[in-house]
Structures are given as C-alpha cells and as structure tokens.
Amino acid sequence: MGNLNVVLSGQEIKNPLIPASGAFGYGMDFLDFWDVNEVGSFSIKGTTILPREGNPLPRIAEYEGGMLNCVGLQNPGAEAVRNEILPELRKIYHGKVFANISGFSIEDYEKCAEILDPDPSVGWLELNISCPNVHGGGMAFGTDPDNAVAVLKAVKAVSTKPVYVKCTPQAPDLTYMCQALEQAGADGLVLLNTYLGLRLDYRTGKPILSNTTGGVSGPGIFPLVLQKIYQIYPKVQIPIIGCGGVSTARDVIEMMSAGAAAVEIGTAGLIDPMSVPKILQDLPRCLEELGVSNISDLTGRAFK
C-alpha cells in the first residue's frame, strides 16, 4: 500500500483529502456515514465575526455538471465557533482543521483570526477572500491584489498558524495575485473557490437563486481549475491545495500532478456522503497501478 501522507507547511497529515469549507459543516453531519478521522484534515464552515443567517432561499440551483449555491456564509459567529463548536469537534475529530475565516473589512478578518488562531483544533487558517455570495466582502478583496495583500498582512500579524489564502477565479490576473500573496507572506494557496454563474427558471425566465448569481461547483469546473493550478504551480514556491470538481481518486491524482500538494473535496460530498471514503479507498490502488510509493511524489509530476 502506498504512503498517503503529505506535509502542509511543516504539518503532516495522513492523506491529501480535505473536505472543503461549506460542504462538510463541522464534521458532525457525516458521523452516521463514516469515521471523519479518516481524512487528512477538513475546512470548517466559513466563519465571520458576527453570526450570519445567510441569504434567503432558494440557495441552490443544479446544472448537469454540479450545482450553484448562494448560501452566503451562514454561521454562528467566531466566538460561538471557538467556545461551543470546536470543543465538541475535538470529541469526534483528533486531527487539526482549517479555520476558514471571512469578513467585510480588514478588521473583521483580523478579529476572526485573533479568536480562532489560538484554538488547539486549528492547524491552519484559510483566508477566504473569494466568496461570491456576499456583498461588500469576500470576493471584493480577492479580485484586487492590494486589498488581498492588506487582508493577508493583517491576519499574519495576529496569527501563529500557517495562513492559506483561498483565491477566486474571478481575479483579473490570478498569477499576479498568487505571486503577490506569496511575497506578502502567504504560507499556501487554495485554488480555487467557485466560479460565478447564473441559472434562470425555465418557466418564468427569472433567476432561480435569491442572490441572482451563485458559485458554480462540481465536476463541470474540474478542467478549469486544473488549468489554473497548472498555470500557477511553476510561478510560486508555496504549497497549493487544489479545490474544484474533484469526485474520484483519478481526479485527485490529476490535480496533484498539475501541482497540488493536497486536494479539497466539496460538491461530491454533498451529492454522495460516501464519496470521500470511496476516493480514499481507491487511492492506494491507483498508486499501485502507477508504481508510485509516496503520493506526495505526484505533486507537480506534469513538470518533471
């Protein structure tokens, strides 16, 4: 059996599978299906300083390649996550998680980091500057390099954990954005958050989603994300976590070959709650088929 361990900013995890923020909650919802300790890590729901109810319904629209969502960062707020949710999480999950933080100002991000960074459950901060489903925050920072760098520097100033930045494909020059973030001290990148999309009701011709537009995810965006990882990997030295459309073990291998050190899995887990353990079960067979002993050796294989 091949070695599935990977290292992210000096911290080893047992495999490269990381359920994505917003698709895995806090892990509790999956306990009836499988042992959540099987994954290398996972990213908790996007957290803001104040509680958010999110956007009105409807929040989900399907398409042949996956789904669109406009959930809008529904969460109980950073203090509740630290004081109520993370202590419960430690009872069921024994690894470290990514704390996904978001905000509507630099101060919001900074305060979120100050609250969640010290928690022993948190191994990394995931800086969400790419959510397309809120107004005045999220993606508003991720499309402007100066704003993105300002947020990152504020968070780095108050954090002790590695900070990974979750980027948006809507950035006008993603390569420049990633290089600017690396230069400003980012410990890693998460490529990518959802693409911006729209569905209209066939009968009325009106937008299906309450927010009009939503984030496009699922297998349909996999080739688009793969191209971005392939584009960015030779241009930076920090780790990349691939995110977008992964639904099989072969997708994991393909994404790592393009340059990802690990892979986040989102929509696949919503479609089939058993998708992550199925992928994990199939990975060793794929490594054996390829004659690869250590899965980390696949990272950047396309360039070797």
Secondary structure in CASP SS format (residue, H / E / C, confidence):
PFRMAT SS
TARGET T0000
AUTHOR 0000-0000-0000
METHOD secondary structure of the structure
MODEL  1
M C 1.00
G C 1.00
N E 1.00
L C 1.00
N C 1.00
V E 1.00
V E 1.00
L E 1.00
S C 1.00
G C 1.00
Q E 1.00
E E 1.00
I E 1.00
K C 1.00
N C 1.00
P C 1.00
L E 1.00
I E 1.00
P E 1.00
A C 1.00
S C 1.00
G C 1.00
A C 1.00
F C 1.00
G C 1.00
Y C 1.00
G C 1.00
M H 1.00
D H 1.00
F H 1.00
L C 1.00
D C 1.00
F C 1.00
W C 1.00
D C 1.00
V H 1.00
N H 1.00
E H 1.00
V C 1.00
G C 1.00
S C 1.00
F C 1.00
S E 1.00
I C 1.00
K C 1.00
G C 1.00
T E 1.00
T C 1.00
I C 1.00
L C 1.00
P C 1.00
R E 1.00
E C 1.00
G C 1.00
N C 1.00
P C 1.00
L C 1.00
P C 1.00
R C 1.00
I E 1.00
A E 1.00
E E 1.00
Y E 1.00
E C 1.00
G C 1.00
G E 1.00
M E 1.00
L E 1.00
N E 1.00
C C 1.00
V C 1.00
G C 1.00
L C 1.00
Q C 1.00
N E 1.00
P C 1.00
G C 1.00
A H 1.00
E H 1.00
A H 1.00
V H 1.00
R H 1.00
N H 1.00
E H 1.00
I H 1.00
L H 1.00
P H 1.00
E H 1.00
L H 1.00
R H 1.00
K H 1.00
I H 1.00
Y C 1.00
H C 1.00
G C 1.00
K C 1.00
V E 1.00
F E 1.00
A E 1.00
N E 1.00
I E 1.00
S C 1.00
G C 1.00
F C 1.00
S C 1.00
I H 1.00
E H 1.00
D H 1.00
Y H 1.00
E H 1.00
K H 1.00
C H 1.00
A H 1.00
E H 1.00
I H 1.00
L H 1.00
D C 1.00
P C 1.00
D C 1.00
P C 1.00
S C 1.00
V E 1.00
G E 1.00
W E 1.00
L E 1.00
E E 1.00
L E 1.00
N E 1.00
I C 1.00
S C 1.00
C C 1.00
P C 1.00
N C 1.00
V C 1.00
H C 1.00
G C 1.00
G C 1.00
G C 1.00
M H 1.00
A H 1.00
F H 1.00
G H 1.00
T C 1.00
D C 1.00
P H 1.00
D H 1.00
N H 1.00
A H 1.00
V H 1.00
A H 1.00
V H 1.00
L H 1.00
K H 1.00
A H 1.00
V H 1.00
K H 1.00
A H 1.00
V H 1.00
S C 1.00
T C 1.00
K C 1.00
P C 1.00
V E 1.00
Y E 1.00
V E 1.00
K E 1.00
C C 1.00
T C 1.00
P C 1.00
Q C 1.00
A C 1.00
P C 1.00
D C 1.00
L H 1.00
T H 1.00
Y H 1.00
M H 1.00
C H 1.00
Q H 1.00
A H 1.00
L H 1.00
E H 1.00
Q H 1.00
A C 1.00
G C 1.00
A C 1.00
D C 1.00
G E 1.00
L E 1.00
V E 1.00
L E 1.00
L C 1.00
N C 1.00
T C 1.00
Y E 1.00
L E 1.00
G E 1.00
L E 1.00
R C 1.00
L E 1.00
D C 1.00
Y C 1.00
R C 1.00
T C 1.00
G C 1.00
K C 1.00
P E 1.00
I C 1.00
L C 1.00
S C 1.00
N C 1.00
T C 1.00
T E 1.00
G E 1.00
G E 1.00
V E 1.00
S E 1.00
G C 1.00
P H 1.00
G H 1.00
I H 1.00
F H 1.00
P H 1.00
L H 1.00
V H 1.00
L H 1.00
Q H 1.00
K H 1.00
I H 1.00
Y H 1.00
Q H 1.00
I H 1.00
Y H 1.00
P H 1.00
K H 1.00
V C 1.00
Q C 1.00
I C 1.00
P C 1.00
I E 1.00
I E 1.00
G E 1.00
C E 1.00
G C 1.00
G C 1.00
V C 1.00
S C 1.00
T C 1.00
A H 1.00
R H 1.00
D H 1.00
V H 1.00
I H 1.00
E H 1.00
M H 1.00
M H 1.00
S H 1.00
A H 1.00
G C 1.00
A C 1.00
A C 1.00
A E 1.00
V E 1.00
E E 1.00
I E 1.00
G C 1.00
T H 1.00
A H 1.00
G H 1.00
L H 1.00
I H 1.00
D C 1.00
P C 1.00
M C 1.00
S H 1.00
V H 1.00
P H 1.00
K H 1.00
I H 1.00
L H 1.00
Q H 1.00
D H 1.00
L H 1.00
P H 1.00
R H 1.00
C H 1.00
L H 1.00
E H 1.00
E H 1.00
L H 1.00
G C 1.00
V C 1.00
S C 1.00
N E 1.00
I H 1.00
S H 1.00
D H 1.00
L H 1.00
T C 1.00
G C 1.00
R H 1.00
A H 1.00
F H 1.00
K C 1.00
END
